[in-house]
Amino acid sequence: MALLTTLYRGDTKQIMLVFKDRNNTPYDISGHKIFVGIKATLAGVDPLVVSVTHVAGSGPSDDPVNGKVIVEIPSDQTANLDPDLASPNGVGVYYYEFQRVIAGTPAVVNTLEQGKVQILRDLVTAIV
């Protein structure tokens, strides 16, 4: 199941991740970093429009000992996504990636998921 399929421009988005081993047992991810990047194209030189790093255990609803983390993409970052952006994959389509980073020399980096996300137009553009 895709972590992101649609996202309203300017909305806060929370994504829950639960890490389990091959026996479906949650494992401790304390201190691991979860990175989320969203960009307009797959080109390497294209800058990230959204860039979020979350440390497991830093959020009030995280339970890293049991493999649970909630990553939040803040509204000030999604406000920069353009629902009218023309891309090879359609209007308002961006690319995303989730990675887990475990500190070390070198760091252990695991790409958890990549995909496309459709940016939807928000109807209310001012906060009431």
C-alpha positions as CSV (number, residue, x, y, z in Angstrom):
1,M,0.0,0.0,0.0
2,A,1.4,3.4,-1.0
3,L,2.2,5.8,1.9
4,L,1.2,8.8,-0.2
5,T,-1.3,8.8,-3.1
6,T,-2.9,12.3,-2.8
7,L,-2.1,15.4,-0.8
8,Y,-3.9,18.7,-0.5
9,R,-1.7,21.7,-1.1
10,G,-1.2,23.5,2.2
11,D,-2.4,20.7,4.4
12,T,-0.5,19.0,7.3
13,K,0.0,15.3,6.6
14,Q,0.8,12.7,9.2
15,I,2.0,9.3,8.1
16,M,2.3,6.4,10.6
17,L,5.0,3.8,10.0
18,V,5.4,0.6,12.0
19,F,8.7,-1.4,11.6
20,K,8.5,-5.2,12.0
21,D,10.9,-8.0,11.4
22,R,10.2,-11.0,9.1
23,N,8.2,-12.7,12.0
24,N,5.9,-9.6,12.1
25,T,7.3,-8.6,15.5
26,P,7.9,-4.8,15.9
27,Y,11.5,-3.8,16.6
28,D,13.1,-0.9,18.4
29,I,13.8,2.1,16.1
30,S,14.8,4.5,18.8
31,G,17.0,7.3,17.4
32,H,16.5,6.2,13.7
33,K,15.8,9.1,11.3
34,I,13.0,9.0,8.8
35,F,13.4,11.2,5.8
36,V,10.7,12.3,3.4
37,G,11.5,14.1,0.2
38,I,9.1,15.3,-2.5
39,K,10.2,16.8,-5.8
40,A,8.7,17.7,-9.1
41,T,10.8,15.4,-11.4
42,L,13.1,12.4,-11.1
43,A,16.0,14.5,-12.3
44,G,18.9,14.4,-9.8
45,V,19.5,18.2,-10.0
46,D,15.8,19.1,-9.4
47,P,15.6,20.5,-5.8
48,L,13.4,19.0,-3.2
49,V,10.1,20.9,-2.7
50,V,9.4,19.1,0.6
51,S,12.2,17.9,2.9
52,V,11.3,16.5,6.3
53,T,13.6,14.6,8.8
54,H,11.9,13.0,11.8
55,V,13.9,11.3,14.6
56,A,12.0,8.3,16.0
57,G,10.9,9.1,19.5
58,S,10.8,12.8,19.1
59,G,7.1,13.0,18.4
60,P,4.4,12.8,21.1
61,S,2.7,9.8,19.5
62,D,5.9,7.9,18.6
63,D,6.5,4.5,20.2
64,P,9.9,3.7,18.8
65,V,10.5,0.7,21.2
66,N,7.6,-1.0,19.4
67,G,8.6,0.2,16.0
68,K,6.0,3.0,15.6
69,V,6.7,6.5,14.4
70,I,4.5,9.2,13.0
71,V,6.1,11.5,10.4
72,E,4.5,14.9,9.9
73,I,4.8,16.9,6.7
74,P,4.0,20.5,7.8
75,S,1.6,22.8,6.0
76,D,4.3,25.4,5.3
77,Q,6.0,22.8,3.2
78,T,3.0,21.4,1.3
79,A,1.9,25.0,0.6
80,N,4.8,25.1,-2.0
81,L,3.3,22.2,-4.0
82,D,1.7,23.3,-7.2
83,P,-1.5,21.4,-8.2
84,D,-1.2,22.9,-11.7
85,L,2.4,21.8,-12.3
86,A,2.7,20.1,-15.7
87,S,4.8,16.9,-15.5
88,P,5.3,13.9,-17.8
89,N,3.0,12.0,-15.5
90,G,0.1,14.5,-15.5
91,V,-0.9,17.7,-13.9
92,G,0.0,18.1,-10.2
93,V,2.0,14.9,-10.0
94,Y,5.1,14.9,-7.8
95,Y,7.6,12.2,-6.8
96,Y,8.2,11.2,-3.2
97,E,10.6,9.0,-1.3
98,F,10.8,7.7,2.3
99,Q,14.1,6.6,3.8
100,R,15.2,5.3,7.1
101,V,18.7,6.4,8.3
102,I,20.6,4.7,11.1
103,A,23.5,6.7,12.4
104,G,27.0,5.2,12.0
105,T,30.1,5.5,9.9
106,P,28.9,5.1,7.3
107,A,25.2,5.6,8.0
108,V,22.9,2.7,7.1
109,V,20.3,4.1,4.6
110,N,17.2,2.1,3.5
111,T,14.8,3.4,1.0
112,L,11.4,2.4,2.3
113,E,9.2,3.5,-0.6
114,Q,9.2,5.7,-3.7
115,G,6.2,6.7,-5.7
116,K,4.0,9.4,-7.2
117,V,1.7,11.7,-5.3
118,Q,-1.2,13.7,-6.8
119,I,-1.3,17.3,-5.4
120,L,-4.9,18.4,-5.0
121,R,-6.1,22.0,-5.0
122,D,-7.2,23.4,-1.7
123,L,-10.4,25.5,-1.8
124,V,-9.5,27.7,1.2
125,T,-6.1,29.3,0.9
126,A,-6.3,31.6,3.9
127,I,-6.2,30.3,7.5
128,V,-9.4,31.4,9.3
